[in-house]
Amino acid sequence: MDNTTRCGLVVYVHTPRHLKELRKYGTIYYFSRKMRYVVMYVDKENKQQIVEEISELGFVKQVIDSHMSELREQLISRSATDLIEFDKRDDEEEP
């Protein structure tokens, strides 16, 4: 298993026709056809170079850093455990 550090990018595009070109820069995680944006993950080491290259493509409107990695993991893990406990309470109340 490869332990490279990844970071997220949000890429706004004019048209979905050229999504295959973005695959060579990183892993496409999600594409919204209605809002016309792509969430993708790239290597953190080459992020600045990749952002510059993607920004120069003709079908790209804007490239934004995803701030998901900046969220505290404690906050994320706490919300997940709260949901699990909430589900357990619902199961106990059923006759």
C-alpha positions, 0 to 999 in steps of 0.5 A: 500500500502506498502511503503518499499524502493526498490533498483535495481540489475542487475544479470548476469546469465549463463542460463535462466533456474533458473529464478524462483529461483531469484523470492524469493529474489525480483521482477523481472522487466526485463530479456534479453535472448540475453544478459542473465541478469535480472533487479530486485528490492529488499528491500533496508534494506536487500540488502547486504544480498540478494546480498551475497546470490544471488552471491553464486548461481551457475548459477549467473555470477555477481551481480551489483547495479543499479544506476537508483535511483542515477539519479536526479529526476529533470533530469528525470522529465525534459526529460519527459516534454520535450518529451511531449512538443515535441509531442505537437509541432508535433500535431500542425504542421499537417494540 
